[in-house]
Each structure stands twice: as C-alpha cells, then as structure tokens.
Amino acid sequence: MKLSHALTLLGASAGALGIGLATQGCSSSTAASGGPSPTSTYVPPPAPTGPGTTVTAQHAYALKTLYLGDQSRMGVSSATAWQDFGYNLDGLVTTATSTNVCTLYAGAAKAAQVDGPGGIDNSFGENIVPILITVAGQNAAMTINTSIDTGSFTVIFAVKGWDDSNATQTATGLSGVLLAGSKFNGTPTWSIADHWPINDTLVTPPTPGTDPIGGANIKFPQAYVADGEFVNGSPADVTVSLTIAGHALALEVHQAIISWKNDGVGQINDGTIAGVLTTEDLVNSLMSVAGSISTSLCSGMAFASIATQLDQASDILHTGANTAGMPCDGISIGLGFSATEVAVPVAADVVDPPDAAANPCTDGG
C-alpha cells in the first residue's frame, strides 16, 4: 500500500499497520537506578530578555521537505535517524533501568522507555514510522516529499516580526500562524510568486473568503527568536494529519513545540515539531483508515493486534509529563522540516478542502 499525498497541520492552540513492532520507545528520566544521567541540551532556546522585535513585515514559508525519522536531514536512511528530531519533552533522561517513569503497557519491553541522546523523546520516529514504512515501502519519505514538491500539499508558516536577513536576530514579540496548503494549481515555483490555496478547515469561519491569518485556528502570539532560531513560545495543541489512501490519519500532538533556524533570505531550516500523541487517539485514528490499507482490517479483531503494538510504544504521559506509577498513555513524537518563502496568504486563497476517498469498510469494500 502507498502512503498518499498529504500532510496537513490542523487544530488549535491552548501508525499504519505492521507485524512485530520493536518497542524501543523513548521517555525520559534522571537515572533513579541506572546511574548518573547526562545533562540534556535537547530543548529549544529560552525566550530572550532583550527588546521586542522592530520588524513589521509579514512573511510566509511553505514546508518543502518533511523528515519523519527514517532519514537524517541530509537524506541518509538510518535506523537511528529519529534521534535527529524532537526535544527532551519531560526534562528527564531515561535508561532501561530507570524507575521514576510512567508504567509501560503490559508486554512492552523496558527498552520502550529508553531515550535518544540527551533525553530526546521520539517514540513515534523510532517505533511508529517503521510500521508506516512496512505499509508504504522504503520510499515512503521520498513519495511524500515528491508530492509536496509537485504541489499536492504543503504547510504554511506565516510569521510577523521575523528577519530572515539577520542570522543572529534575537527578539521577543513575534507572532505566527499555521495554515494547511491544499493542492496547488499547476506546479509551484517555490518562490514569493506562489499563492498556495489554503484549506478552509484551518480558519474561522471555515469558509472560502475568510482572512487566513486573522482567522487562523493555530496561532503563536508569544513567539520569539533567539540567535536566529524561531520558537513558537507557549506550547500548542496541533494535529498533524498524514493521509493514507485518501483518508487522514490524525496525529494530535499535545504540548507541541515548533522551532526552526534562519537559513538565509527566503529559507528556514532545521525545523522541528515535537510533542506528545495520546495513544488512544492514535489507535482510533489508525482504525479509521485501516480498511483503506487493507480491507482485511475492517474487522475489529483483525486490528486488535496492531492496536496492542501501538499501546506498547507508549513512553510518556499524554500531558508531556512523566510520573512514576502512572500508566504511560502517550507516545512522544518529533518531526523535522525545511521551508521556503512564498506569497503571504490572503482571503482569495482560502478554498474548500478536496473530498476524502471513500472508506472501503463502510462502502462495501
């Protein structure tokens, strides 16, 4: 089966199937029983204490490359590439012998609580992405990025107060919104000449003609930049939606941190989206599209073993905390991206989303 053509970001502020999931997730803790832990540096820079931004221009950047965790930012495939993406979400660094962490799902190996370097939390990249690749094939990431490059979809980051001509900009008072770019009319030039169609489900009211920036559902009013690195400020709830066979697989990322670095005029790089998925939500989202992967999965019993594998990848609490004795009910996630500048979206760019493909489990498949 093929992972089809979309990743969108939906939601507001505040994985496919496979056999034999290797439960090598990542939560974090100081080593209660596993010896001293290194100090983690895998957190975004704190907000600066200096003056607010003096930049008034609005810029918009379209996501051009997405990194799921199967490849490094240099495009090299690796079983440990997921370690390049994400942050230490709970402030802890966990080993297999750590005991001051949440209780793993029944049957999960202790390796499920082991962090990446410096406490990076990204069980999705380590455990769920390999399952998606099992479904979509080894070229899954290439397929997604080819779809982006040819205009099937993108994600728009519209920011105010950002100076991409200043690689060391440091300021508070920035703001930003996230929008979903629908299918481009033709082939994008990846320049400020491109007015991407904007999916109206990300704006209020959700109708064509709405001001996409003023009406955006995902807003970052407390964003800042520290030595050229943008951070969205207060974590937000954002749903990352991968589309499988025309159906959206919703990944509801709680406490999401979004950051990127200045890569010169018109470019942002080293982008990161990190947070926590509620395991139950991921299971339910996958169940809703499983029949599009294979009609044999329309049966709840057929899907049950896959749901167990997802449960066993749980490595953290859905709130982003990690507390001893509490059952792990979340899966940490870290995604990478780069983006290039396009035209700032306007009301005329807002469109209805395309129709979803028929669900074979409910349409006689």
C-alpha positions in Angstrom: 0.0 0.0 0.0 1.1 3.6 -0.6 1.2 6.4 1.9 -0.6 9.0 -0.2 -0.3 12.6 -0.8 -0.8 14.7 2.2 0.4 16.0 5.5 -1.5 18.8 6.9 -1.5 20.6 10.2 -4.9 21.0 11.8 -6.0 22.0 15.3 -5.8 25.0 17.6 -3.6 26.3 20.4 -4.1 26.1 24.1 0.7 4.4 12.7 -0.3 2.3 9.8 0.0 -1.5 10.4 2.9 -3.8 10.8 3.9 -7.1 12.4 6.4 -7.3 15.2 6.7 -3.7 16.5 10.0 -3.3 18.2 9.2 -1.4 21.4 12.2 0.8 21.6 10.4 4.0 22.5 11.7 6.9 24.4 10.6 8.6 27.6 13.0 10.3 29.9 14.1 10.3 33.5 17.1 11.1 35.6 18.6 7.8 36.4 16.9 6.7 39.6 18.5 3.3 39.4 20.6 3.5 36.2 23.4 5.8 37.4 24.1 9.4 36.7 22.4 10.9 33.6 23.9 13.5 31.3 22.5 17.0 31.3 20.2 17.4 28.3 20.7 20.2 25.8 17.9 19.0 23.6 15.4 21.8 24.4 14.6 24.9 22.5 16.4 28.1 23.5 14.6 30.1 26.2 12.9 33.4 25.4 15.5 36.3 25.4 15.2 39.1 27.9 16.1 41.8 25.4 13.8 44.2 23.4 10.9 43.3 21.3 11.2 42.9 17.5 11.1 46.1 15.4 10.3 44.1 12.2 6.7 44.7 11.0 6.8 42.8 7.7 4.7 39.6 7.3 6.4 36.5 5.8 5.1 33.1 4.8 7.0 30.0 4.3 5.8 26.7 2.7 7.0 23.4 4.0 9.1 21.8 1.3 10.8 18.9 2.9 9.4 16.6 5.7 11.5 14.3 7.8 9.6 11.5 9.5 12.6 10.0 11.3 13.7 7.3 8.9 16.2 9.6 7.2 18.6 12.2 8.6 18.3 15.9 7.5 21.0 15.0 4.9 18.7 12.4 3.4 20.7 9.4 4.7 18.5 6.4 5.7 19.2 5.1 9.2 17.5 3.1 11.9 18.7 5.9 14.3 17.8 8.9 12.2 14.8 9.6 14.5 17.4 10.8 17.1 17.9 13.9 15.0 14.3 15.1 15.6 12.5 16.2 18.6 13.2 17.6 22.1 13.6 16.4 25.6 9.9 16.9 26.5 9.8 15.9 30.1 13.2 17.2 31.2 14.5 13.7 32.1 17.0 11.3 30.6 15.8 7.7 30.8 17.6 4.4 30.6 16.2 0.9 30.6 16.7 0.6 34.3 15.2 3.9 35.3 12.3 3.5 37.7 10.9 7.1 38.2 8.9 7.0 35.0 5.4 6.0 33.9 4.4 2.3 33.8 4.8 0.7 30.4 1.9 -1.1 28.7 1.6 -4.8 29.5 4.1 -6.8 27.5 6.2 -3.8 26.5 10.0 -4.3 26.9 11.9 -2.0 29.2 13.7 -0.7 26.1 10.4 1.1 25.4 11.4 3.8 27.9 14.9 4.5 26.6 15.6 8.0 25.4 17.6 9.2 22.5 20.8 11.2 23.1 20.4 14.0 25.7 16.9 12.7 26.5 15.3 13.2 23.1 11.7 11.9 23.2 10.6 10.4 19.9 8.9 7.0 20.1 6.9 7.9 17.0 10.0 8.2 14.9 11.7 5.1 16.4 8.6 2.8 16.6 5.7 4.0 14.6 7.5 5.2 11.4 9.0 1.8 10.8 5.4 0.4 10.8 4.3 3.1 8.3 7.3 2.1 6.1 6.2 -1.5 6.3 3.0 -0.4 4.8 4.2 2.2 2.4 7.5 0.8 1.3 11.1 2.0 1.8 10.4 5.1 -0.4 7.7 6.4 1.8 9.6 9.6 2.7 10.5 10.2 -0.9 6.9 9.7 -2.0 5.7 12.3 0.5 8.3 14.8 -0.4 7.8 14.3 -4.1 4.1 15.0 -3.5 5.0 18.2 -1.7 7.5 19.4 -4.4 4.9 18.9 -7.2 2.2 20.8 -5.3 0.0 18.1 -3.8 0.0 19.9 -0.4 2.2 21.9 2.0 2.0 23.6 5.4 2.3 27.4 5.6 4.1 29.1 8.4 3.1 32.8 8.4 5.2 34.9 10.8 5.4 38.6 11.7 8.5 40.1 13.4 11.0 37.6 11.8 14.0 39.0 10.0 15.4 36.3 7.7 18.2 38.7 6.6 19.6 38.6 10.1 21.0 35.2 11.0 21.6 36.3 14.7 18.3 38.1 15.3 17.3 38.0 18.9 13.9 39.4 20.0 10.6 38.8 21.6 7.2 40.0 20.4 7.0 37.8 17.3 3.7 36.1 16.2 2.8 33.4 13.8 0.1 31.1 12.5 0.0 27.7 10.8 -2.2 27.0 7.8 -2.7 24.0 5.5 -1.8 24.4 1.9 -4.2 22.4 -0.4 -3.3 21.2 -3.9 -1.5 23.9 -5.9 -3.0 25.0 -9.2 -0.2 23.8 -11.5 3.4 23.4 -10.4 4.8 25.6 -7.6 7.8 27.7 -8.3 8.7 27.7 -4.6 9.0 31.5 -4.6 7.1 34.5 -3.4 5.1 34.3 -6.7 3.2 31.2 -5.3 -0.2 31.8 -3.7 -1.0 28.4 -2.2 -4.6 27.5 -1.8 -5.4 27.5 1.9 -7.6 24.7 3.3 -10.6 26.5 5.0 -10.8 23.9 7.8 -7.9 25.7 9.5 -9.7 29.1 9.7 -12.7 30.6 11.4 -15.2 30.8 9.9 -14.3 27.7 7.9 -15.4 29.1 4.5 -13.7 30.4 1.4 -13.1 34.2 1.6 -12.0 34.2 5.3 -8.9 36.1 6.2 -6.5 33.2 6.6 -4.1 34.9 9.0 -6.6 36.8 11.2 -8.9 33.8 11.2 -6.2 31.1 11.7 -7.1 28.5 14.3 -3.4 27.8 15.1 -1.8 30.9 16.4 1.5 31.6 18.2 1.1 35.1 19.8 4.1 34.7 22.2 6.7 33.6 19.7 10.3 34.7 19.9 13.7 34.4 18.1 17.0 33.6 19.9 20.2 34.0 17.9 18.3 33.2 14.7 16.2 30.4 16.0 12.4 30.8 16.0 10.3 29.2 18.8 6.5 29.3 18.9 6.6 30.3 22.6 3.8 28.6 24.7 3.3 25.0 23.5 0.1 24.5 21.5 -2.1 21.5 20.6 -1.6 20.8 16.9 -2.9 17.9 14.8 -0.5 16.5 12.2 -2.5 14.6 9.6 -0.9 12.0 7.4 -3.2 10.9 4.6 -3.3 7.2 3.7 -5.2 6.1 0.6 -7.2 9.4 0.7 -8.0 9.2 4.4 -6.5 11.5 7.0 -4.6 9.7 9.8 -4.8 12.4 12.6 -1.8 12.7 14.9 -3.0 15.0 17.6 0.2 16.5 19.0 -0.3 17.9 22.5 2.1 20.5 24.0 3.7 21.0 20.6 6.9 22.9 20.3 7.6 24.3 16.9 11.0 25.8 16.0 13.3 26.5 13.1 16.5 28.2 12.2 17.3 31.0 9.8 19.0 29.6 6.6 19.2 32.9 4.7 16.7 35.1 3.0 13.7 33.2 1.9 14.7 29.9 3.6 14.2 28.3 7.0 15.8 25.0 8.0 16.3 22.6 10.9 12.6 22.9 11.6 11.2 20.7 14.4 7.6 19.8 15.5 7.8 18.0 18.9 5.2 16.9 21.4 3.0 14.0 22.6 0.3 11.9 21.0 -2.4 10.4 23.2 -2.0 6.7 22.4 -5.8 6.1 22.4 -6.3 8.9 19.9 -3.6 7.4 17.6 -5.2 3.9 17.8 -8.6 5.4 17.0 -7.3 7.5 14.1 -5.5 4.5 12.6 -8.5 2.3 13.0 -10.5 4.8 10.9 -8.1 4.4 7.9 -7.0 0.8 8.4 -9.5 -0.5 5.9 -8.0 1.7 3.2 -4.7 0.0 3.8 -6.3 -3.5 3.6 -10.0 -4.4 3.7 -8.9 -7.3 5.9 -8.5 -4.7 8.7 -12.2 -3.7 8.6 -12.7 -6.3 11.4 -12.0 -5.0 14.9 -10.5 -8.4 15.8 -8.0 -8.1 12.9 -7.0 -4.6 14.1 -6.6 -5.6 17.7 -3.0 -6.9 17.4 -1.9 -3.7 15.7 -3.5 -1.6 18.5 -1.6 -3.6 21.1 1.7 -2.8 19.3 0.8 0.9 19.3 0.0 0.7 23.0 3.3 -0.9 23.7 5.1 2.1 22.1 3.7 4.4 24.8 6.6 6.0 26.6 5.2 9.1 28.3 2.0 10.7 29.7 -0.2 12.5 27.2 0.3 15.7 29.1 4.1 15.6 28.4 4.9 14.8 32.0 6.4 11.5 33.2 5.4 10.3 36.6 6.3 7.1 38.4 3.4 4.8 38.9 1.2 6.4 36.3 0.4 4.3 33.2 2.1 5.6 30.1 -0.7 6.8 27.8 1.2 8.9 25.3 3.7 8.5 22.5 6.4 11.1 22.1 6.9 12.5 18.6 9.5 14.6 16.7 9.3 15.6 13.1 11.7 17.7 11.0 11.1 20.1 8.2 12.6 22.8 6.0 10.6 25.5 4.2 10.9 28.3 1.6 9.3 31.7 1.3 6.0 32.0 -0.7 3.4 34.7 -1.0 1.6 35.7 2.2 -1.9 34.1 2.1 -4.9 36.3 1.5 -8.7 35.7 1.7 -8.9 34.9 -2.0 -6.6 31.9 -1.4 -8.9 30.2 1.0 -10.7 27.1 -0.5 -12.8 24.1 0.4 -10.7 21.0 1.1 -10.8 18.2 -1.5 -13.2 15.4 -0.9 -11.8 12.4 1.0 -11.6 9.0 -0.7 -14.5 6.5 0.1 -13.9 4.3 3.1 -13.9 0.7 1.9 -15.1 -0.5 5.3 -18.3 1.4 5.0 -18.7 1.4 1.3 -18.8 -2.3 0.5 -15.0 -2.8 0.3 
